[in-house]
Amino acid sequence: MPEVPTLVAQLQSGSADAKAEAAAALWSLSVNADNKVAIAKEKGALAALVALVREGSAVGKENAAGALANLADNANNKVAIANEQGALCYISRITAVTIEYQ
């Protein structure tokens, strides 16, 4: 998937809007099983998504959490995400706020 490295680079160094858009694109791509593997294997992808959940705009946080949730449908990805520093804490906060809001 040639767009994944570009999207990850955007997550790492783009503006707040660019990061949110990149996370949204990864969220969309991550519904496909093969894409789940490709995204998680991309160097820095999981760390960048977790960082966006932790420090991004409201839209960026939602998009990153959605992408991470889709990626976690794969057992290997779930372990890799759990190993990212702070991932579970921040994702659970976003999920709780989203559920409460709805």
C-alpha positions in Angstrom: 0.0 0.0 0.0 1.9 3.0 -1.2 -0.2 5.6 0.6 0.5 4.2 4.1 4.1 5.7 4.4 2.8 9.1 3.3 -0.1 9.0 5.7 2.2 8.0 8.6 4.6 10.8 7.7 1.6 13.2 7.8 0.6 11.8 11.2 4.1 12.4 12.5 4.8 15.9 11.2 1.7 17.4 9.7 -0.5 20.2 11.0 -3.4 19.3 13.4 -5.8 19.1 10.5 -3.4 17.1 8.4 -2.9 14.6 11.2 -6.7 14.3 11.7 -7.1 13.7 7.9 -4.3 11.1 7.8 -5.8 9.3 10.8 -9.3 9.3 9.1 -7.7 7.8 6.0 -6.0 5.1 8.0 -9.3 4.4 9.8 -11.0 3.9 6.5 -8.2 1.7 5.1 -8.0 -0.4 8.3 -11.4 -2.0 7.7 -9.6 -4.4 5.3 -7.8 -7.3 6.9 -4.7 -7.0 4.6 -4.5 -3.3 5.3 -4.6 -3.9 9.0 -1.4 -5.8 8.8 0.2 -3.4 6.4 -0.6 -0.4 8.5 0.6 -2.0 11.7 3.9 -3.0 10.1 4.6 0.5 8.8 7.4 1.9 11.0 6.0 4.5 13.4 2.3 4.1 12.5 1.1 2.7 15.8 3.2 5.2 17.8 1.9 8.1 15.7 -1.7 7.0 16.1 -1.3 6.6 19.9 0.4 10.1 20.1 -2.5 11.6 18.2 -5.0 10.0 20.6 -3.0 11.5 23.5 -2.3 14.9 22.1 -4.4 15.6 19.0 -7.4 17.7 18.3 -10.8 16.3 19.2 -11.3 15.1 15.6 -7.8 13.7 15.4 -8.3 11.8 18.7 -11.5 10.3 17.4 -10.0 9.3 14.0 -6.9 7.8 15.6 -8.9 5.9 18.2 -11.1 4.5 15.4 -8.1 3.4 13.4 -6.5 1.8 16.4 -9.8 0.0 17.2 -10.0 -1.4 13.7 -6.3 -2.4 13.8 -6.9 -4.2 17.1 -9.2 -6.6 15.4 -6.0 -8.4 14.4 -4.5 -10.4 17.3 -0.9 -9.4 16.5 -1.8 -5.8 16.1 -3.7 -5.8 19.5 -0.5 -6.9 21.2 1.6 -4.3 19.4 -0.9 -1.5 20.2 -1.0 -2.6 23.9 2.8 -2.4 23.9 2.8 1.3 22.8 3.4 3.5 25.8 0.1 4.9 27.2 -2.1 3.4 24.5 -4.6 1.6 26.7 -5.0 4.5 29.1 -5.7 7.1 26.4 -7.9 4.9 24.2 -10.0 3.9 27.2 -10.5 7.6 28.0 -11.5 8.5 24.5 -13.9 5.5 24.4 -15.5 6.4 27.7 -16.0 10.0 26.6 -17.4 9.0 23.2 -19.9 6.5 24.8 -20.9 9.1 27.4 -21.4 11.7 24.7 -23.6 9.5 22.5 
